[in-house]
Amino acid sequence: MKKYLAEKIKLIPENPGCYIYKNSNNDVIYVGKAKNLKNRIKSYFVGAQNKKTQILVSNIYDFEYIIVNSEKEALILENNLIKQYKPYYNIKLKDDKSYPYLVITNEENPRIILSRKYSNNNKNIYFGPYVDIKSATKIKNIIDKIYPLRKCNPVDKRPCMYYQIGECIGPCAKKISKKQYDEQINKIKSFLNGNIKDVINKLEQKREKYILNLEFEQAGIIHQFIEAINISISNQIINDNINIDRDYIGYYYEGNYLCVQMFLYRFGGIIERKVEYFNLYVDYKETLYSYLVQYYSINKLPKEIYITNIDTELIGNLLNVKIIEPKIGKNKKIIDTLINNSKHYLKNELIIKQEKENEILKTLENLSKKIGIKSIFNIDAFDNSNIMGRDAVSVKVNFYNGEKNTYKYKKFKVNTVDGINDIETTKEVLYRNYKNYDYIPDLIIVDGGENHVSAAIEIIHNKLNLNIKIIGLAKNDKHKTEYIVTDDFEIIKLDKSSKEYLFLKNIQDEVHRFAITYHRNIKTKNMFNNKLDTIKGIGMRRKKILLENFSSFDDIKNADTNMLVKLGIPLNIVYELKEKL
């Protein structure tokens, strides 16, 4: 242990609180919480540690701590600090895809919408989450046809197209009372809570009518609606008659890893399984509690959470939810299933993960030797993108310990360079990124040869006086990386089948993908910001509709008139749109 850290540890109080570890660049690399700050921080630096903790400790150059009044306050503060600093060594929710909800909005004339964002801070009514976006969309379409609410937004001053086809309750056409809205909303609530019999009967009657009239296409659409209901509401993995939202959580830990698995129980059945696994730097329960706080800070809380062997009072009070620890019966069997799955998953995942980690560490070690530096755990790579000098942009991606670290990705609109000038663009972006840097990488990669490396040296070494290794990835006439140029202007050629070459190619492909995606978005946005803004009647809402459905002005100009009308563009504006384009 470094001497100044040992002296600092002596002064730590034995209160509950949070601790913040920093590396040599003053980056926050880990945030933790403790009942006893002194004992917890000291434990990292004394006695035998697992390999993961050894790597973390080797990067600690300083620490801070914050005293709080209780373990509950420490958990809340820890979650806030993790959100603020996004430390590399803290747990990150790997299974972070956002599930869709059906939402009845809190407005004078409520609407039903699909949303991937859930918030406790408004009075909207949420149903879900739904595991299948296609089925959720179909469920919304069913509601629009059977129990329509307002569709137009904002409310039109005359009857909208949706009202005319029976998919809008019609505040645009007439005064709708609160009682009418409440009746419709209650029917929707009943349906979405699992009472589907009436809706299924109505749809089956419609389907039979279409079949008798030989309208097989319409009958097929109704059949898809019935299937969507079965997938999203009635046909779940495990079913019963209790429509209480629950989460079942099981976990297993071994060595340096923890696996957590969760069943989402909605609409009387289990609709989805979530899987997370984490490196352990502290006791497994500390990591588990941190995960629960993080997860439920961004996801809707169920009415009940079933889990075993935790401090139910602490977590229940913290999350403001009922925590149940089942001892026997069906719920205990579900938890046991999750624990067994976690154990099996972790044992298999550990083998794969360890092999990958060993391989990437060896690759990084070999590559660092070839380019002449001690280590390259932290890598920034830059790339520029423009077409004919227009809408020039640049991006940075970051790889940490050989893996993508998207928290450090960055986008730049080029401000000072006119036309196509890749070298000056590189200079501008490097200066902007590192002039007030919040961290320093081990290696900077620029996309190009000697000229690009010279530009980087001018900014990084000469102007900013930063001691960072720089390399360029020079391409051949087929736009494939041919060799490395170092900041000593040494040429290094790698075997194109080697792991070192493939690792650099992976970085180059990722930064190129990020640059092209950003440039395409800017280009499309700027294109639609030109002509459409001059057309009367095309406001933000209609421009967004056109942007989402067409990729060019020609596509809009050549689009079928009826199609544009169905998208909500009035006929007179369609004519003007086609004329001006």
Order of alpha helices (4+ residues) and beta strands (2+ residues): alpha-beta-beta-alpha-alpha-beta-alpha-beta-beta-beta-alpha-alpha-alpha-alpha-alpha-beta-beta-beta-alpha-beta-alpha-beta-alpha-beta-beta-beta-beta-alpha-beta-alpha-beta-beta-beta-alpha-alpha-alpha-alpha-alpha
